[in-house]
Amino acid sequence: MAMISRTDFTRLAIRFYGPATLLIGLALACLPLWAGPLPWAGLNPVVVIDPGHGGGDSGISDPRGEMEKAATLKLAKALAAALAADFNMILTRNDDYKLDPDQRAGVANRARAAAFISLHAGTGKYPNRDSIVIFVRKYDTYRPGGICREAYPDAPAVWRSNQLEYQDKSMQLARILAASFERLLSPGVKVSVRRAPVMVLGGVKAPAVLVEVGMLLNTPGKEARINQRLVQALKESLKEFLHGH
């Protein structure tokens, strides 16, 4: 089976809060990438938040030099803190390092995630700060599954189509998120839901979406207030999707 380094695994799927953080990290360091589900998923549903980019992959940046990788991590940590009482919150990364798409999916699959949200800060050189785009995995005929096969060619073939059985649930989550964003953010913010062959979602065996939040960048002096509203929208959406309230 394909293996990744001990250092990488101590960083993967670290529980953001609770006394088990160190033990989880040490356990992960001893597991192969394609190991089966881990046992820490208790009574509360597991929610995996994936801060986009990291390490040498900075993502986009605004004219001030604010980097997407930092903005997504900040939002992910705030969301984990806000939801810690309701869900078992796991981040795919909790510091500045790079992960491949299949590593990110692996965190969710081993944890038996009930939902997976990948956070990004917009597309293009500079994001449109007045837009939020929620992506659901689209399957095509030329590359079924779309999971990254080059980095770990020994990954089980079933991973190529993991998201297929969750397409309806993923779209349901996307629409709940869109409704929350439209309700809680400024009226001028444009929210849309799209299907696209997003690689990071292809291997996730759970309802999964990628959220491009343009307003994470290019908003000098407003970051705290914007993050607070985004966290509230994400929190309400996840509680409605997973708890029905």
N, C-alpha and C positions, 0 to 999 in steps of 0.2 A: 504493500500500500504506500501511497505517496505520503511523505512526512514534511512538516515544516519545522523551523527551528524552535528550540525551547524558549528563546526570548520572545518570539512572535506569539507563542501560545500563552505566555503569561500575560500578554496584553489582550488576548481575544476573549470576548464574552465575560469580561470582569463585571461582577455584580457591583452596581454603583453605590449601594448602601448596605449596611448590615455587617455583623461580625464575621461572616463567612467569606469576606472578600479575599483574604489572603489564601485560604484553603482552596477556594475555587480556582484562583490563579495557579496554584501549585498543581492541582489536579489536571488542569488543562495542559500544563506543560508536559505531561506524560502521555497525552492522547494523540493518536494519529488524526490527520485532518478529517478523515471520513469515518471516524468512530461513531458509534450509535448515540442516541439521546442521553443527555446527562440527567441525573436524578434530582436536581435541586428545584425543579418546577413543582411548587406546592399547590395549595388550594387556590391561591390567587393566580389569574392568568399571567403568562409571561409575555411581556411586550419588549421587543428588540428595537432599539433606536440606532440608526446607522448614520453617524456624522460623515457626510461625504468628503472625499479627498483625504489628505493627510500626508505627512512626510514630504518627499520631493514633489508630490502632486499637490500643488497649492490651490488648484482650481482657478477661478477668476479673481480679480482684485479690483477695487475701486480706485479713483484717482489719488486717494489718500494713502494707498498701500494696504488697506485692510484686506485680508485674504479670506477667501471662501472657506478654506479648511478650518480657520479659527472661528469664524462666525457660526458655522454649522455645529462645531463642538460645543460652543457656548450655549447655543439653543438646546442641544441634546442634553446637556447637564442640567439646565434649568427645567426641562421637561421631566427628566428622571426624578428630580427632587420633588416636583409638584405631584407626581403620580406614585411616589414610593409607598403611600399608604393603601393604595387601591390595587396595584399591580406589582408583580415581580419584574423590576426594570433592569434591563441589560443593555449596555452600550457595546457596539462592535469595536470601538476604540475609545479610550479615555485620555489620550494624549496625542502628541503630534507624530504619527507614524503611518505608513502606507499599508493598505490591505488590498488584496485582489478581490474581484467580485465573488469568486467562489469561497473565499475565506469569510467574507461577510455573510453570505448565505449559510455557510456552515455553522456559524454562531447561532442563527435562528433555528436551524434544523436540529442541532444537538439539544437545544434548550426546549424543544417542542413549543415554539412560540405560537401564541394566539394571534399575533399581529406583528408586522414588520414595517417600519417607516424609515426610508432613506431620505435624509435632509440635504438639500443643495440650495445654492443662493442665486440661481438664474443661469441662463444660457447666453452665449455670445460674449464679446469682449467685456461689455458692461451690461449688467442686468437691468431690466425694466423694473424699477422699484415699486411700480404701481400694479404689479401683476403677480399672481400665484398660479402655477400650473401643477396639477396633480396627475402623475403618469401611472397608468396601469399597464402591465406587461402585454404586449401584442405579439402573437406568434405569426410567423411568416413561413413561406414554403421553401425558402432558400437556406434558412438556418434555424431549424427547429430547436427550441429551447434557448439557444443563444448564450448559454453559460460559457464562461471563459475555459477553453479546453487546453490552451497552450501551456498555462502555468502548471496545471496538474492533470496530465493526460490520463492518469489512473482513476480519476473521479468516476463513480458509477454512472453508467449511461442513463439511468433513470433520472438523474439530476437534470438532464437536458429538458425534461418536460414536467418538472415538479409543479410549476405554476399553472399548468393547464387546468388542473382540477379545482383551482382556487380563483379562476377568472371572475366568476360571478360575485364571490365574496369580496374579492379585491375591488371590484367596481362599486359594490355597496359601501365599502369603507371610504373609497374616494369621494363618493357623492355625499356621504355624511360629513366628511372633512370640508368639502366645498361649501356646504350649507352653513357650517359653523364659521368658516372664514368670512362668508358674505354677511353673516349676522353680526360678527364681533369686530370686524375691521372697518376702516373708513369706506364710505360709499363709493369712492373713486377707484378702489382696488378691484381689478378685474381678476376673477377666479374662473379657471377652466379645468376640465377633466379631459385627458387625451389618452389614447392607446399608442404605445410605441415599443419597439423591440429593445427595451432597457435591459442591459446585460445583468446588472446587479440583482434584478428581480427574478430572473429566469430560474435560478436554482432554489428559491425559497419555497419551502413546503408549508405555507401559511398564507393567509390574506396579506398582500404586500403592495405598497405604493411607494412611489418616489415623489417628493414634494419639492418643487423649485420655488423658493421664496425670494423674489427679487428684492424685497425691501430689507433683507438682512444686510445689504451693502448700500452705499450711497445715501445714507440717512444720518449724517453727522448730528450728534446731540440728541437723537431720538431712539437710540438703540435699546435702552432699558424699557421704555414704554412700548415699543414695537414688540420686543421679545415677550413682554408680559401678556400682550394681547394674543400673540401667536401661541404661547403656552396654554392660555385659557381655551383657545379654539381647539387645539390638539387634545387637551385634557377632556373637554366635553365630548369631543368626537369619539375618542377611545372608550369612554365610559358608556356612551350610547351604543356603540358597536358591540362591545363585549359584555356589558351588563344590561343593556336595554333601558338605560335611564341616564 
